[in-house]
Amino acid sequence: MSMKETVTYLARIIESRKPHQIITANPIMVMAALEDPQYMRMMREAELIVPDGTGVVWAADYVGNPVAERVPGYDLIHELMRVGESRGWRVYLVGASSEVIEAAADKLKALYPQLQLVGFRNGFFGEKEDDDVIRQIREANPDILLVGRAAATQEPWIAKYKQRLGIPVMMGVGGSFDVLSGKLKRAPLLFQKLRVEWFYRLLQEPWRYKRMLALPKFALKVIREKENVQKPSSDV
């Protein structure tokens, strides 16, 4: 779906009140799913996956099954907040440090003053604290839950507690809170057009280089898979 269609779809989901997990997919997540059966199952069981990473968009086009357009998670957040402001949607934020999440919440309040931001908390908590966190979120009764934690504690956490949380739209947002808070800058338009936002992120956070090693592996995997599909079979 396009960005507009995605927002329209999620608006219907909020009206339905049924819990949905939305995954903003990128190549690193795809490679994680190929290497980890549990991660693969989690992605397959998600109600909606949107093409966030430029590599995913390229891969879909390369194998002849193009998506309508890229749906960046950061832009999707803003579209949901814009529509939610007029529809009275209730939003809860979980993730990042206390300082960052508070700054991100303040930014959203400034951009969307009529938005019902019903709560926020940092993402530094362990499994023993999950029950308390879930209770806090449920008491706020949000329509949208945005979760920005580490890769291993973001989508899997949403999937694990999806039914207990019972929120119509639950979406992992990666480092979006860092950008909203001003801690990190979003890639300039030139980087976005050249599809190298990942490189701009790497310049700001060099320690992420190990995760970025998945990108060339992903590209090679896509190319090889297409070649294998196109290769004519021969009788043995």
TORKE-336776 format. One record per residue: residue number from 1; chain; residue in three letters; x, y, z of N, C-alpha, C in turn. Coordinates in nm, 2 decimals, decimal comma, padded with zeros to 4 digits, always signed. Layout:
PAMI    k  c    r    n.px    n.py    n.pz   ca.px   ca.py   ca.pz    c.px    c.py    c.pz
PAMI  NUM  A  ALA       X       Y       Z       X       Y       Z       X       Y       Z
...
This chain:
PAMI    k  c    r    n.px    n.py    n.pz   ca.px   ca.py   ca.pz    c.px    c.py    c.pz
PAMI    1  A  MET  +00,08  -00,12  +00,00  +00,00  +00,00  +00,00  +00,09  +00,13  +00,00
PAMI    2  A  SER  +00,03  +00,23  -00,05  +00,10  +00,36  -00,05  +00,09  +00,42  +00,10
PAMI    3  A  MET  +00,16  +00,53  +00,12  +00,15  +00,59  +00,25  +00,01  +00,63  +00,29
PAMI    4  A  LYS  -00,06  +00,69  +00,19  -00,20  +00,73  +00,22  -00,29  +00,61  +00,24
PAMI    5  A  GLU  -00,27  +00,50  +00,17  -00,35  +00,38  +00,19  -00,32  +00,32  +00,32
PAMI    6  A  THR  -00,19  +00,32  +00,36  -00,15  +00,26  +00,49  -00,22  +00,34  +00,60
PAMI    7  A  VAL  -00,22  +00,47  +00,60  -00,28  +00,55  +00,71  -00,43  +00,52  +00,71
PAMI    8  A  THR  -00,50  +00,51  +00,59  -00,64  +00,49  +00,59  -00,67  +00,35  +00,65
PAMI    9  A  TYR  -00,59  +00,25  +00,61  -00,60  +00,12  +00,67  -00,59  +00,12  +00,82
PAMI   10  A  LEU  -00,49  +00,19  +00,87  -00,47  +00,19  +01,02  -00,58  +00,26  +01,09
PAMI   11  A  ALA  -00,64  +00,36  +01,02  -00,75  +00,43  +01,08  -00,87  +00,33  +01,10
PAMI   12  A  ARG  -00,89  +00,25  +01,00  -01,00  +00,14  +01,01  -00,96  +00,05  +01,13
PAMI   13  A  ILE  -00,84  +00,01  +01,14  -00,79  -00,08  +01,25  -00,83  -00,02  +01,38
PAMI   14  A  ILE  -00,80  +00,11  +01,40  -00,82  +00,18  +01,53  -00,97  +00,17  +01,56
PAMI   15  A  GLU  -01,05  +00,19  +01,46  -01,20  +00,18  +01,48  -01,24  +00,04  +01,52
PAMI   16  A  SER  -01,17  -00,06  +01,46  -01,21  -00,20  +01,49  -01,17  -00,24  +01,63
PAMI   17  A  ARG  -01,07  -00,17  +01,69  -01,02  -00,20  +01,83  -00,95  -00,33  +01,84
PAMI   18  A  LYS  -00,92  -00,40  +01,73  -00,85  -00,53  +01,74  -00,70  -00,50  +01,74
PAMI   19  A  PRO  -00,62  -00,57  +01,82  -00,47  -00,55  +01,83  -00,40  -00,59  +01,70
PAMI   20  A  HIS  -00,32  -00,50  +01,66  -00,24  -00,52  +01,53  -00,09  -00,48  +01,56
PAMI   21  A  GLN  +00,00  -00,56  +01,51  +00,14  -00,53  +01,51  +00,18  -00,48  +01,38
PAMI   22  A  ILE  +00,24  -00,36  +01,37  +00,29  -00,31  +01,24  +00,44  -00,31  +01,25
PAMI   23  A  ILE  +00,50  -00,37  +01,15  +00,65  -00,38  +01,14  +00,70  -00,30  +01,03
PAMI   24  A  THR  +00,79  -00,21  +01,06  +00,85  -00,12  +00,95  +00,98  -00,19  +00,91
PAMI   25  A  ALA  +00,97  -00,27  +00,81  +01,08  -00,36  +00,77  +01,20  -00,30  +00,70
PAMI   26  A  ASN  +01,32  -00,34  +00,73  +01,44  -00,30  +00,66  +01,52  -00,43  +00,64
PAMI   27  A  PRO  +01,63  -00,42  +00,56  +01,71  -00,53  +00,53  +01,77  -00,60  +00,65
PAMI   28  A  ILE  +01,81  -00,53  +00,75  +01,87  -00,59  +00,87  +01,76  -00,68  +00,94
PAMI   29  A  MET  +01,64  -00,64  +00,94  +01,53  -00,72  +01,00  +01,51  -00,85  +00,92
PAMI   30  A  VAL  +01,51  -00,83  +00,78  +01,49  -00,95  +00,70  +01,60  -01,05  +00,71
PAMI   31  A  MET  +01,73  -01,00  +00,72  +01,84  -01,10  +00,75  +01,83  -01,16  +00,88
PAMI   32  A  ALA  +01,78  -01,09  +00,98  +01,76  -01,15  +01,11  +01,66  -01,26  +01,11
PAMI   33  A  ALA  +01,55  -01,24  +01,03  +01,45  -01,34  +01,02  +01,50  -01,46  +00,95
PAMI   34  A  LEU  +01,59  -01,45  +00,85  +01,64  -01,56  +00,78  +01,74  -01,64  +00,86
PAMI   35  A  GLU  +01,80  -01,58  +00,96  +01,89  -01,65  +01,05  +01,83  -01,70  +01,18
PAMI   36  A  ASP  +01,71  -01,65  +01,22  +01,65  -01,68  +01,34  +01,50  -01,72  +01,32
PAMI   37  A  PRO  +01,47  -01,85  +01,33  +01,33  -01,90  +01,30  +01,23  -01,83  +01,39
PAMI   38  A  GLN  +01,26  -01,80  +01,51  +01,16  -01,73  +01,60  +01,13  -01,59  +01,55
PAMI   39  A  TYR  +01,24  -01,52  +01,50  +01,22  -01,39  +01,45  +01,14  -01,39  +01,32
PAMI   40  A  MET  +01,16  -01,50  +01,24  +01,09  -01,52  +01,11  +00,94  -01,54  +01,15
PAMI   41  A  ARG  +00,91  -01,62  +01,24  +00,77  -01,65  +01,28  +00,70  -01,52  +01,33
PAMI   42  A  MET  +00,78  -01,44  +01,41  +00,72  -01,32  +01,46  +00,68  -01,23  +01,35
PAMI   43  A  MET  +00,77  -01,22  +01,25  +00,74  -01,13  +01,13  +00,62  -01,18  +01,05
PAMI   44  A  ARG  +00,61  -01,31  +01,03  +00,50  -01,37  +00,96  +00,37  -01,35  +01,03
PAMI   45  A  GLU  +00,37  -01,35  +01,16  +00,25  -01,33  +01,24  +00,21  -01,19  +01,26
PAMI   46  A  ALA  +00,29  -01,09  +01,22  +00,25  -00,95  +01,23  +00,14  -00,93  +01,13
PAMI   47  A  GLU  +00,05  -00,84  +01,18  -00,07  -00,81  +01,09  -00,04  -00,72  +00,97
PAMI   48  A  LEU  +00,07  -00,64  +00,98  +00,11  -00,56  +00,87  +00,26  -00,53  +00,87
PAMI   49  A  ILE  +00,32  -00,54  +00,75  +00,46  -00,51  +00,74  +00,47  -00,40  +00,63
PAMI   50  A  VAL  +00,53  -00,29  +00,66  +00,54  -00,18  +00,56  +00,69  -00,17  +00,52
PAMI   51  A  PRO  +00,71  -00,14  +00,39  +00,85  -00,13  +00,34  +00,92  +00,00  +00,38
PAMI   52  A  ASP  +00,99  -00,01  +00,49  +01,05  +00,11  +00,55  +01,19  +00,13  +00,49
PAMI   53  A  GLY  +01,27  +00,03  +00,49  +01,41  +00,05  +00,43  +01,42  +00,06  +00,28
PAMI   54  A  THR  +01,51  +00,14  +00,23  +01,52  +00,15  +00,09  +01,57  +00,02  +00,02
PAMI   55  A  GLY  +01,64  -00,06  +00,10  +01,69  -00,19  +00,05  +01,57  -00,28  +00,02
PAMI   56  A  VAL  +01,47  -00,27  +00,11  +01,35  -00,36  +00,09  +01,28  -00,32  -00,04
PAMI   57  A  VAL  +01,27  -00,18  -00,06  +01,20  -00,13  -00,18  +01,28  -00,17  -00,31
PAMI   58  A  TRP  +01,41  -00,16  -00,30  +01,49  -00,20  -00,41  +01,48  -00,35  -00,44
PAMI   59  A  ALA  +01,48  -00,43  -00,34  +01,47  -00,58  -00,35  +01,34  -00,62  -00,42
PAMI   60  A  ALA  +01,23  -00,56  -00,37  +01,10  -00,59  -00,43  +01,09  -00,56  -00,58
PAMI   61  A  ASP  +01,15  -00,44  -00,61  +01,15  -00,40  -00,75  +01,25  -00,49  -00,83
PAMI   62  A  TYR  +01,36  -00,53  -00,78  +01,46  -00,61  -00,85  +01,40  -00,75  -00,88
PAMI   63  A  VAL  +01,32  -00,81  -00,79  +01,27  -00,94  -00,82  +01,14  -00,94  -00,89
PAMI   64  A  GLY  +01,09  -00,82  -00,93  +00,98  -00,81  -01,02  +00,84  -00,80  -00,94
PAMI   65  A  ASN  +00,85  -00,77  -00,81  +00,73  -00,76  -00,73  +00,73  -00,63  -00,65
PAMI   66  A  PRO  +00,73  -00,51  -00,73  +00,75  -00,38  -00,67  +00,64  -00,34  -00,57
PAMI   67  A  VAL  +00,68  -00,26  -00,47  +00,58  -00,21  -00,38  +00,52  -00,08  -00,43
PAMI   68  A  ALA  +00,41  -00,03  -00,38  +00,35  +00,09  -00,43  +00,45  +00,21  -00,41
PAMI   69  A  GLU  +00,51  +00,22  -00,29  +00,61  +00,32  -00,26  +00,67  +00,28  -00,13
PAMI   70  A  ARG  +00,78  +00,35  -00,10  +00,84  +00,33  +00,03  +00,75  +00,40  +00,14
PAMI   71  A  VAL  +00,74  +00,34  +00,25  +00,66  +00,39  +00,36  +00,75  +00,40  +00,48
PAMI   72  A  PRO  +00,83  +00,51  +00,49  +00,93  +00,52  +00,60  +00,85  +00,53  +00,74
PAMI   73  A  GLY  +00,90  +00,46  +00,84  +00,84  +00,46  +00,97  +00,83  +00,60  +01,03
PAMI   74  A  TYR  +00,94  +00,68  +01,01  +00,94  +00,81  +01,07  +00,83  +00,90  +01,01
PAMI   75  A  ASP  +00,81  +00,89  +00,88  +00,71  +00,96  +00,81  +00,57  +00,91  +00,85
PAMI   76  A  LEU  +00,56  +00,78  +00,86  +00,43  +00,72  +00,90  +00,39  +00,77  +01,04
PAMI   77  A  ILE  +00,48  +00,78  +01,13  +00,45  +00,84  +01,26  +00,38  +00,98  +01,25
PAMI   78  A  HIS  +00,44  +01,06  +01,17  +00,39  +01,20  +01,15  +00,25  +01,20  +01,09
PAMI   79  A  GLU  +00,23  +01,11  +00,99  +00,10  +01,10  +00,92  +00,00  +01,06  +01,02
PAMI   80  A  LEU  +00,03  +00,96  +01,11  -00,06  +00,91  +01,21  -00,09  +01,02  +01,31
PAMI   81  A  MET  +00,01  +01,09  +01,35  -00,01  +01,20  +01,45  -00,10  +01,31  +01,39
PAMI   82  A  ARG  -00,08  +01,34  +01,26  -00,16  +01,45  +01,20  -00,30  +01,41  +01,19
PAMI   83  A  VAL  -00,33  +01,29  +01,15  -00,47  +01,24  +01,14  -00,53  +01,22  +01,28
PAMI   84  A  GLY  -00,44  +01,17  +01,37  -00,49  +01,14  +01,50  -00,53  +01,26  +01,58
PAMI   85  A  GLU  -00,46  +01,38  +01,54  -00,49  +01,50  +01,61  -00,64  +01,54  +01,59
PAMI   86  A  SER  -00,69  +01,52  +01,47  -00,83  +01,56  +01,44  -00,93  +01,45  +01,48
PAMI   87  A  ARG  -00,88  +01,33  +01,50  -00,97  +01,22  +01,53  -00,97  +01,18  +01,68
PAMI   88  A  GLY  -00,89  +01,25  +01,76  -00,89  +01,22  +01,90  -00,82  +01,09  +01,94
PAMI   89  A  TRP  -00,73  +01,04  +01,86  -00,65  +00,92  +01,89  -00,56  +00,94  +02,01
PAMI   90  A  ARG  -00,55  +00,84  +02,09  -00,47  +00,85  +02,21  -00,34  +00,77  +02,18
PAMI   91  A  VAL  -00,22  +00,84  +02,22  -00,09  +00,79  +02,18  -00,01  +00,77  +02,30
PAMI   92  A  TYR  +00,07  +00,66  +02,31  +00,16  +00,63  +02,42  +00,30  +00,60  +02,35
PAMI   93  A  LEU  +00,41  +00,65  +02,42  +00,54  +00,63  +02,37  +00,62  +00,54  +02,47
PAMI   94  A  VAL  +00,70  +00,45  +02,42  +00,79  +00,37  +02,50  +00,92  +00,35  +02,43
PAMI   95  A  GLY  +01,03  +00,39  +02,50  +01,16  +00,37  +02,43  +01,26  +00,48  +02,47
PAMI   96  A  ALA  +01,38  +00,45  +02,43  +01,50  +00,54  +02,44  +01,52  +00,57  +02,59
PAMI   97  A  SER  +01,61  +00,67  +02,62  +01,63  +00,71  +02,76  +01,52  +00,80  +02,81
PAMI   98  A  SER  +01,52  +00,83  +02,94  +01,42  +00,92  +02,99  +01,43  +01,05  +02,93
PAMI   99  A  GLU  +01,55  +01,10  +02,91  +01,57  +01,24  +02,86  +01,52  +01,24  +02,71
PAMI  100  A  VAL  +01,56  +01,14  +02,63  +01,52  +01,14  +02,49  +01,37  +01,13  +02,47
PAMI  101  A  ILE  +01,31  +01,04  +02,55  +01,16  +01,01  +02,53  +01,08  +01,13  +02,57
PAMI  102  A  GLU  +01,13  +01,20  +02,67  +01,06  +01,32  +02,72  +01,07  +01,43  +02,61
PAMI  103  A  ALA  +01,19  +01,45  +02,55  +01,21  +01,55  +02,45  +01,13  +01,51  +02,33
PAMI  104  A  ALA  +01,12  +01,38  +02,29  +01,04  +01,34  +02,18  +00,89  +01,37  +02,20
PAMI  105  A  ALA  +00,85  +01,34  +02,32  +00,71  +01,37  +02,36  +00,68  +01,52  +02,35
PAMI  106  A  ASP  +00,77  +01,61  +02,40  +00,75  +01,75  +02,39  +00,75  +01,80  +02,24
PAMI  107  A  LYS  +00,83  +01,74  +02,16  +00,83  +01,77  +02,02  +00,70  +01,74  +01,95
PAMI  108  A  LEU  +00,64  +01,62  +01,98  +00,51  +01,58  +01,92  +00,40  +01,68  +01,97
PAMI  109  A  LYS  +00,41  +01,71  +02,10  +00,31  +01,81  +02,15  +00,32  +01,94  +02,08
PAMI  110  A  ALA  +00,44  +01,98  +02,05  +00,46  +02,11  +01,98  +00,41  +02,11  +01,84
PAMI  111  A  LEU  +00,43  +02,00  +01,77  +00,39  +01,98  +01,63  +00,24  +01,96  +01,62
PAMI  112  A  TYR  +00,19  +01,88  +01,71  +00,05  +01,84  +01,71  -00,02  +01,88  +01,84
PAMI  113  A  PRO  -00,05  +02,00  +01,87  -00,10  +02,05  +02,00  -00,23  +01,99  +02,04
PAMI  114  A  GLN  -00,31  +01,94  +01,95  -00,44  +01,88  +01,98  -00,43  +01,73  +02,00
PAMI  115  A  LEU  -00,31  +01,67  +01,98  -00,29  +01,53  +02,00  -00,31  +01,49  +02,14
PAMI  116  A  GLN  -00,37  +01,37  +02,16  -00,39  +01,32  +02,30  -00,27  +01,23  +02,33
PAMI  117  A  LEU  -00,16  +01,28  +02,37  -00,04  +01,20  +02,41  -00,06  +01,16  +02,56
PAMI  118  A  VAL  -00,11  +01,04  +02,58  -00,15  +01,00  +02,71  -00,05  +00,94  +02,80
PAMI  119  A  GLY  +00,08  +00,93  +02,75  +00,18  +00,88  +02,84  +00,31  +00,84  +02,76
PAMI  120  A  PHE  +00,42  +00,84  +02,84  +00,55  +00,79  +02,78  +00,64  +00,75  +02,89
PAMI  121  A  ARG  +00,73  +00,66  +02,85  +00,83  +00,61  +02,95  +00,95  +00,56  +02,87
PAMI  122  A  ASN  +01,06  +00,55  +02,94  +01,19  +00,51  +02,87  +01,18  +00,36  +02,84
PAMI  123  A  GLY  +01,27  +00,31  +02,76  +01,27  +00,17  +02,71  +01,37  +00,08  +02,79
PAMI  124  A  PHE  +01,43  +00,14  +02,89  +01,53  +00,06  +02,97  +01,46  -00,02  +03,08
PAMI  125  A  PHE  +01,40  -00,13  +03,05  +01,34  -00,22  +03,15  +01,36  -00,36  +03,11
PAMI  126  A  GLY  +01,36  -00,45  +03,20  +01,38  -00,59  +03,17  +01,25  -00,67  +03,18
PAMI  127  A  GLU  +01,26  -00,80  +03,16  +01,15  -00,88  +03,16  +01,07  -00,88  +03,30
PAMI  128  A  LYS  +01,14  -00,86  +03,41  +01,08  -00,86  +03,54  +00,99  -00,74  +03,55
PAMI  129  A  GLU  +01,01  -00,64  +03,47  +00,93  -00,51  +03,48  +00,82  -00,51  +03,38
PAMI  130  A  ASP  +00,81  -00,61  +03,29  +00,72  -00,61  +03,18  +00,57  -00,59  +03,24
PAMI  131  A  ASP  +00,54  -00,67  +03,34  +00,40  -00,66  +03,39  +00,36  -00,52  +03,43
PAMI  132  A  ASP  +00,45  -00,45  +03,50  +00,43  -00,31  +03,54  +00,41  -00,22  +03,42
PAMI  133  A  VAL  +00,50  -00,24  +03,33  +00,50  -00,15  +03,21  +00,36  -00,17  +03,13
PAMI  134  A  ILE  +00,32  -00,30  +03,12  +00,20  -00,33  +03,05  +00,08  -00,27  +03,12
PAMI  135  A  ARG  +00,08  -00,28  +03,26  -00,02  -00,22  +03,34  -00,03  -00,07  +03,32
PAMI  136  A  GLN  +00,08  +00,00  +03,32  +00,08  +00,14  +03,29  +00,02  +00,18  +03,16
PAMI  137  A  ILE  +00,06  +00,10  +03,06  +00,01  +00,13  +02,92  -00,14  +00,11  +02,91
PAMI  138  A  ARG  -00,18  +00,00  +02,96  -00,32  -00,04  +02,96  -00,41  +00,07  +03,03
PAMI  139  A  GLU  -00,36  +00,12  +03,14  -00,43  +00,22  +03,22  -00,45  +00,35  +03,14
PAMI  140  A  ALA  -00,35  +00,37  +03,05  -00,36  +00,50  +02,97  -00,46  +00,48  +02,85
PAMI  141  A  ASN  -00,49  +00,35  +02,82  -00,59  +00,32  +02,71  -00,56  +00,39  +02,58
PAMI  142  A  PRO  -00,44  +00,37  +02,52  -00,40  +00,43  +02,40  -00,46  +00,36  +02,28
PAMI  143  A  ASP  -00,47  +00,43  +02,16  -00,51  +00,37  +02,04  -00,39  +00,33  +01,96
PAMI  144  A  ILE  -00,28  +00,41  +01,99  -00,15  +00,38  +01,92  -00,04  +00,37  +02,02
PAMI  145  A  LEU  +00,04  +00,27  +02,01  +00,16  +00,25  +02,09  +00,28  +00,25  +02,00
PAMI  146  A  LEU  +00,37  +00,34  +02,02  +00,50  +00,35  +01,95  +00,61  +00,30  +02,04
PAMI  147  A  VAL  +00,69  +00,20  +01,99  +00,79  +00,14  +02,07  +00,93  +00,16  +02,00
PAMI  148  A  GLY  +01,02  +00,23  +02,07  +01,15  +00,25  +02,01  +01,26  +00,19  +02,10
PAMI  149  A  ARG  +01,29  +00,06  +02,09  +01,39  +00,00  +02,17  +01,49  -00,07  +02,08
PAMI  150  A  ALA  +01,59  -00,14  +02,14  +01,68  -00,22  +02,06  +01,61  -00,32  +01,97
PAMI  151  A  ALA  +01,68  -00,36  +01,86  +01,62  -00,46  +01,77  +01,57  -00,59  +01,84
PAMI  152  A  ALA  +01,64  -00,63  +01,94  +01,61  -00,76  +02,01  +01,49  -00,74  +02,11
PAMI  153  A  THR  +01,46  -00,62  +02,14  +01,36  -00,59  +02,25  +01,26  -00,49  +02,20
PAMI  154  A  GLN  +01,23  -00,50  +02,07  +01,13  -00,41  +02,01  +01,02  -00,49  +01,95
PAMI  155  A  GLU  +01,03  -00,54  +01,83  +00,93  -00,62  +01,76  +00,90  -00,75  +01,84
PAMI  156  A  PRO  +01,00  -00,82  +01,89  +00,97  -00,94  +01,97  +00,88  -00,91  +02,10
PAMI  157  A  TRP  +00,91  -00,79  +02,16  +00,84  -00,75  +02,28  +00,69  -00,72  +02,25
PAMI  158  A  ILE  +00,67  -00,65  +02,14  +00,53  -00,62  +02,09  +00,46  -00,75  +02,06
PAMI  159  A  ALA  +00,53  -00,84  +01,99  +00,46  -00,97  +01,95  +00,43  -01,05  +02,08
PAMI  160  A  LYS  +00,52  -01,06  +02,17  +00,50  -01,14  +02,29  +00,38  -01,09  +02,37
PAMI  161  A  TYR  +00,36  -00,96  +02,38  +00,25  -00,90  +02,47  +00,14  -00,84  +02,39
PAMI  162  A  LYS  +00,13  -00,87  +02,26  +00,03  -00,81  +02,17  -00,11  -00,82  +02,23
PAMI  163  A  GLN  -00,15  -00,94  +02,26  -00,29  -00,97  +02,31  -00,31  -00,90  +02,45
PAMI  164  A  ARG  -00,21  -00,91  +02,53  -00,23  -00,85  +02,67  -00,24  -00,70  +02,66
PAMI  165  A  LEU  -00,16  -00,64  +02,57  -00,17  -00,49  +02,55  -00,30  -00,45  +02,49
PAMI  166  A  GLY  -00,35  -00,53  +02,39  -00,48  -00,51  +02,33  -00,50  -00,37  +02,26
PAMI  167  A  ILE  -00,39  -00,32  +02,21  -00,39  -00,18  +02,15  -00,41  -00,20  +01,99
PAMI  168  A  PRO  -00,49  -00,12  +01,93  -00,52  -00,14  +01,79  -00,39  -00,13  +01,70
PAMI  169  A  VAL  -00,31  -00,03  +01,72  -00,19  -00,01  +01,64  -00,07  -00,01  +01,74
PAMI  170  A  MET  +00,02  -00,11  +01,72  +00,14  -00,12  +01,80  +00,26  -00,13  +01,69
PAMI  171  A  MET  +00,35  -00,03  +01,70  +00,45  -00,02  +01,59  +00,59  +00,01  +01,65
PAMI  172  A  GLY  +00,68  -00,07  +01,61  +00,82  -00,04  +01,64  +00,88  +00,07  +01,56
PAMI  173  A  VAL  +00,94  +00,17  +01,62  +00,99  +00,29  +01,55  +01,14  +00,31  +01,55
PAMI  174  A  GLY  +01,21  +00,21  +01,60  +01,36  +00,22  +01,59  +01,41  +00,34  +01,66
PAMI  175  A  GLY  +01,50  +00,41  +01,58  +01,56  +00,53  +01,64  +01,48  +00,66  +01,61
PAMI  176  A  SER  +01,35  +00,65  +01,58  +01,27  +00,77  +01,55  +01,26  +00,87  +01,67
PAMI  177  A  PHE  +01,26  +00,82  +01,79  +01,26  +00,90  +01,91  +01,39  +00,99  +01,92
PAMI  178  A  ASP  +01,50  +00,93  +01,88  +01,63  +01,00  +01,88  +01,62  +01,12  +01,78
PAMI  179  A  VAL  +01,56  +01,10  +01,67  +01,54  +01,20  +01,57  +01,44  +01,31  +01,62
PAMI  180  A  LEU  +01,33  +01,26  +01,67  +01,23  +01,36  +01,72  +01,28  +01,45  +01,83
PAMI  181  A  SER  +01,36  +01,39  +01,91  +01,41  +01,46  +02,03  +01,52  +01,56  +01,99
PAMI  182  A  GLY  +01,58  +01,54  +01,87  +01,69  +01,63  +01,83  +01,83  +01,57  +01,86
PAMI  183  A  LYS  +01,83  +01,45  +01,92  +01,96  +01,39  +01,95  +02,03  +01,35  +01,83
PAMI  184  A  LEU  +01,96  +01,30  +01,73  +02,01  +01,27  +01,60  +01,94  +01,35  +01,49
PAMI  185  A  LYS  +02,01  +01,38  +01,38  +01,94  +01,45  +01,27  +01,90  +01,34  +01,16
PAMI  186  A  ARG  +01,79  +01,37  +01,10  +01,74  +01,28  +00,99  +01,83  +01,31  +00,87
PAMI  187  A  ALA  +01,85  +01,21  +00,79  +01,93  +01,23  +00,67  +01,87  +01,34  +00,58
PAMI  188  A  PRO  +01,96  +01,42  +00,52  +01,91  +01,53  +00,43  +01,84  +01,46  +00,31
PAMI  189  A  LEU  +01,77  +01,54  +00,24  +01,69  +01,49  +00,12  +01,78  +01,43  +00,02
PAMI  190  A  LEU  +01,90  +01,48  +00,00  +01,99  +01,42  -00,10  +02,02  +01,27  -00,06
PAMI  191  A  PHE  +02,05  +01,25  +00,06  +02,08  +01,11  +00,11  +01,95  +01,02  +00,09
PAMI  192  A  GLN  +01,83  +01,08  +00,12  +01,71  +01,01  +00,10  +01,69  +00,97  -00,04
PAMI  193  A  LYS  +01,71  +01,07  -00,13  +01,69  +01,04  -00,28  +01,79  +00,94  -00,33
PAMI  194  A  LEU  +01,91  +00,94  -00,28  +02,01  +00,85  -00,32  +02,00  +00,71  -00,25
PAMI  195  A  ARG  +01,90  +00,70  -00,16  +01,87  +00,58  -00,09  +01,99  +00,54  +00,00
PAMI  196  A  VAL  +02,06  +00,63  +00,06  +02,17  +00,60  +00,15  +02,15  +00,66  +00,28
PAMI  197  A  GLU  +02,03  +00,66  +00,33  +02,00  +00,72  +00,47  +02,08  +00,64  +00,57
PAMI  198  A  TRP  +02,10  +00,51  +00,54  +02,17  +00,42  +00,63  +02,32  +00,47  +00,65
PAMI  199  A  PHE  +02,38  +00,53  +00,55  +02,51  +00,58  +00,55  +02,52  +00,70  +00,64
PAMI  200  A  TYR  +02,42  +00,79  +00,63  +02,41  +00,91  +00,71  +02,40  +00,87  +00,86
PAMI  201  A  ARG  +02,32  +00,77  +00,89  +02,30  +00,72  +01,02  +02,43  +00,66  +01,08
PAMI  202  A  LEU  +02,50  +00,60  +00,99  +02,63  +00,54  +01,03  +02,73  +00,65  +01,06
PAMI  203  A  LEU  +02,73  +00,76  +00,99  +02,82  +00,87  +01,02  +02,79  +00,93  +01,16
PAMI  204  A  GLN  +02,66  +00,93  +01,20  +02,63  +00,98  +01,33  +02,66  +00,88  +01,44
PAMI  205  A  GLU  +02,64  +00,75  +01,41  +02,66  +00,65  +01,51  +02,75  +00,54  +01,45
PAMI  206  A  PRO  +02,88  +00,57  +01,45  +02,98  +00,47  +01,39  +02,98  +00,34  +01,45
PAMI  207  A  TRP  +02,94  +00,33  +01,58  +02,94  +00,20  +01,65  +02,84  +00,10  +01,59
PAMI  208  A  ARG  +02,75  +00,15  +01,50  +02,65  +00,07  +01,44  +02,70  -00,01  +01,32
PAMI  209  A  TYR  +02,83  +00,00  +01,29  +02,88  -00,06  +01,17  +02,86  -00,21  +01,16
PAMI  210  A  LYS  +02,87  -00,28  +01,28  +02,85  -00,43  +01,28  +02,71  -00,46  +01,22
PAMI  211  A  ARG  +02,61  -00,39  +01,27  +02,47  -00,41  +01,22  +02,46  -00,39  +01,07
PAMI  212  A  MET  +02,54  -00,29  +01,02  +02,53  -00,25  +00,88  +02,59  -00,35  +00,79
PAMI  213  A  LEU  +02,67  -00,44  +00,85  +02,73  -00,55  +00,76  +02,62  -00,64  +00,70
PAMI  214  A  ALA  +02,50  -00,63  +00,76  +02,39  -00,72  +00,70  +02,35  -00,66  +00,57
PAMI  215  A  LEU  +02,37  -00,54  +00,54  +02,32  -00,48  +00,41  +02,38  -00,54  +00,29
PAMI  216  A  PRO  +02,52  -00,55  +00,28  +02,57  -00,62  +00,16  +02,53  -00,77  +00,15
PAMI  217  A  LYS  +02,51  -00,83  +00,27  +02,47  -00,97  +00,27  +02,33  -00,98  +00,21
PAMI  218  A  PHE  +02,24  -00,88  +00,25  +02,11  -00,88  +00,20  +02,10  -00,86  +00,05
PAMI  219  A  ALA  +02,18  -00,77  +00,00  +02,18  -00,74  -00,15  +02,23  -00,87  -00,22
PAMI  220  A  LEU  +02,33  -00,93  -00,17  +02,38  -01,05  -00,24  +02,28  -01,17  -00,23
PAMI  221  A  LYS  +02,21  -01,18  -00,12  +02,10  -01,28  -00,11  +01,99  -01,26  -00,21
PAMI  222  A  VAL  +01,95  -01,13  -00,23  +01,84  -01,10  -00,32  +01,89  -01,14  -00,47
PAMI  223  A  ILE  +02,01  -01,10  -00,50  +02,06  -01,12  -00,64  +02,07  -01,27  -00,66
PAMI  224  A  ARG  +02,12  -01,35  -00,57  +02,14  -01,49  -00,58  +02,00  -01,56  -00,59
PAMI  225  A  GLU  +01,91  -01,52  -00,51  +01,77  -01,58  -00,51  +01,71  -01,56  -00,65
PAMI  226  A  LYS  +01,72  -01,44  -00,70  +01,66  -01,41  -00,83  +01,73  -01,50  -00,94
PAMI  227  A  GLU  +01,86  -01,51  -00,93  +01,93  -01,59  -01,03  +01,89  -01,74  -01,02
PAMI  228  A  ASN  +01,87  -01,79  -00,90  +01,82  -01,93  -00,88  +01,69  -01,95  -00,94
PAMI  229  A  VAL  +01,60  -01,85  -00,92  +01,46  -01,86  -00,97  +01,46  -01,86  -01,12
PAMI  230  A  GLN  +01,54  -01,78  -01,18  +01,55  -01,77  -01,33  +01,62  -01,88  -01,40
PAMI  231  A  LYS  +01,71  -01,95  -01,32  +01,79  -02,05  -01,38  +01,71  -02,16  -01,44
PAMI  232  A  PRO  +01,72  -02,20  -01,56  +01,64  -02,31  -01,62  +01,68  -02,44  -01,56
PAMI  233  A  SER  +01,58  -02,52  -01,52  +01,60  -02,65  -01,47  +01,65  -02,75  -01,57
PAMI  234  A  SER  +01,74  -02,84  -01,54  +01,79  -02,94  -01,63  +01,76  -03,08  -01,58
PAMI  235  A  ASP  +01,73  -03,17  -01,67  +01,70  -03,30  -01,63  +01,83  -03,37  -01,59
PAMI  236  A  VAL  +01,83  -03,45  -01,48  +01,95  -03,52  -01,44  +01,93  -03,67  -01,47
